[in-house]
Amino acid sequence: MIPIALNAADARYPARLRKRLRTDVLPQLSALGNLDLLALSKTALFCSTRCPGRAILAVYDQATRWRDAGRCIISGFHSPVEKECLRILLRGSQPVIICPARSLEKLRLAVDWQNPLTDGRLLILSCFTRGNHRVTTSLAIRRNEFVAALADEVWFAHIVPGGKMQRLAHKIAAQD
């Protein structure tokens, strides 16, 4: 499957990005899947890589509630907890937007993404251009800011004090 290039002048380009990123508007996005999902109300899911057991159970329960309610969830689905939430969400019929911290060029689609993609309830969206094939810390930080900018609401499953998620939460709070 070949990614679709979505430039800032395209009518399907998310207006929310223009509004929230202002001078940092991304000139082009890459997408695989249903672009109509961008028009839906979205909840961003974030979780620190290190997460205590009590928080893990709570976020799995929350993911199940979102799935059952049909809520569109957007995330990088990169941390272990986020990955498990993605598995929970993909068992439902609600829309999901996955934003990898890399370009879509040479991206291998996971087997469990195939049916949701075919059914039109999955969008894989990247703010990175060609050549960014490997996830790095700096790409993950930029991706998380991108996900937060697209979301109507942001939900942190767990934040490690002094970690990257805490810095992201502070940045989001300062923008509102």
C-alpha positions in Angstrom: 0.0 0.0 0.0 1.4 3.4 -1.0 1.0 6.3 1.5 -1.1 9.3 0.5 0.7 12.7 0.7 -1.4 15.3 2.4 0.0 18.8 2.1 -1.1 21.8 4.1 -3.1 23.3 1.2 -5.2 20.2 0.9 -8.8 20.6 2.2 -8.4 17.3 4.1 -5.4 18.7 6.0 -6.5 18.9 9.7 -7.5 22.5 10.5 -6.7 21.8 14.2 -3.0 21.4 13.2 -3.0 24.9 11.6 -4.6 26.4 14.6 -2.5 24.7 17.3 0.8 24.6 15.5 0.5 28.1 14.0 4.0 28.9 12.7 5.1 25.3 13.0 2.5 23.9 10.6 3.8 20.8 9.0 4.0 21.2 5.3 3.1 17.6 4.5 1.7 14.5 6.2 1.7 10.9 5.0 -1.3 8.7 5.5 -2.5 5.1 4.9 -6.2 4.4 5.4 -9.3 6.4 6.0 -8.7 10.2 6.0 -12.3 10.8 7.1 -11.2 9.7 10.6 -9.4 13.1 11.0 -12.8 14.8 11.2 -13.9 12.8 14.2 -13.5 13.8 17.8 -10.3 12.2 19.0 -8.8 11.2 22.4 -5.0 11.0 22.6 -3.6 8.2 24.7 -0.1 8.6 26.2 1.7 6.4 28.8 5.2 6.5 30.1 7.2 3.4 29.2 7.6 2.6 32.9 4.2 2.1 34.4 3.1 0.5 37.7 0.7 -2.4 37.7 -2.2 -0.4 39.3 -2.1 2.1 36.4 -1.8 -0.7 33.8 -5.1 -2.3 34.9 -6.9 1.1 35.0 -5.7 2.0 31.4 -6.8 -1.4 30.1 -10.2 -0.9 31.6 -10.3 2.6 30.1 -9.3 1.2 26.6 -12.2 -1.3 26.9 -14.6 1.5 27.7 -13.4 3.6 24.8 -13.7 0.6 22.5 -17.2 -0.2 23.7 -18.3 3.4 23.4 -16.9 3.7 19.8 -14.5 6.5 20.7 -11.7 7.4 18.2 -8.3 7.0 19.9 -5.1 8.5 18.5 -1.7 7.6 19.7 1.7 6.4 18.7 0.9 3.1 20.4 4.6 2.8 21.1 5.0 2.1 24.9 4.2 -1.4 26.1 0.9 -0.2 27.7 -0.1 1.7 24.6 0.6 -1.4 22.5 -1.7 -3.5 24.6 -4.4 -0.8 24.5 -4.1 -0.9 20.7 -4.7 -4.7 20.8 -7.8 -4.1 22.9 -9.1 -1.3 20.6 -8.5 -3.3 17.4 -10.9 -6.0 18.8 -13.7 -3.5 18.5 -15.3 -1.7 15.7 -14.4 1.9 16.6 -11.9 4.1 14.6 -8.2 4.2 15.6 -5.5 6.5 14.4 -1.9 5.3 14.7 0.9 7.8 14.4 4.3 6.2 14.2 7.4 8.1 15.2 8.9 7.6 11.7 8.0 8.0 8.1 5.5 5.6 6.4 8.0 4.8 3.7 9.0 1.1 4.1 6.5 0.6 6.9 5.5 -3.0 7.4 1.8 -3.3 8.4 1.1 -5.5 11.4 -1.2 -8.4 10.6 -3.8 -7.2 13.1 -3.9 -3.8 11.3 -5.0 -5.3 7.9 -8.8 -5.8 8.6 -9.3 -2.5 10.4 -7.5 -0.8 7.5 -9.6 -2.6 4.9 -12.8 -1.8 6.9 -12.0 1.9 6.9 -11.7 2.3 10.7 -7.9 2.6 10.8 -5.7 5.5 9.7 -1.9 5.4 10.0 -0.7 9.0 10.0 2.8 10.4 10.0 4.2 13.9 10.3 7.6 12.6 9.1 8.9 12.6 5.5 11.0 10.2 3.6 14.2 9.0 5.2 13.0 8.8 8.8 12.9 5.0 9.0 13.9 4.4 12.5 12.2 5.6 15.7 14.4 8.0 17.8 13.8 9.8 21.0 13.6 13.2 19.2 11.1 11.8 16.6 9.0 10.3 19.4 8.8 13.7 21.1 7.8 15.4 17.9 5.3 12.7 17.2 3.7 13.0 20.6 3.4 16.8 20.2 1.7 16.1 16.8 -0.7 13.6 18.3 -1.6 16.1 21.1 -2.2 18.8 18.5 -4.6 16.6 16.6 -6.6 15.5 19.7 -9.7 17.0 21.1 -8.7 15.6 24.5 -5.6 14.1 25.9 -5.4 11.2 28.4 -2.3 10.2 30.2 -2.4 6.7 31.6 0.8 7.3 33.7 3.4 10.0 33.9 6.8 9.3 35.4 7.9 12.4 37.3 10.6 14.3 35.4 10.1 12.2 32.3 9.2 13.0 28.7 5.4 12.5 29.3 5.6 15.1 32.1 7.3 17.6 29.9 4.6 16.9 27.2 1.8 17.4 29.8 3.3 20.7 30.9 3.6 21.8 27.2 0.0 20.9 26.5 -1.2 22.7 29.7 0.7 25.8 28.7 -1.0 25.9 25.3 -4.5 25.8 26.7 
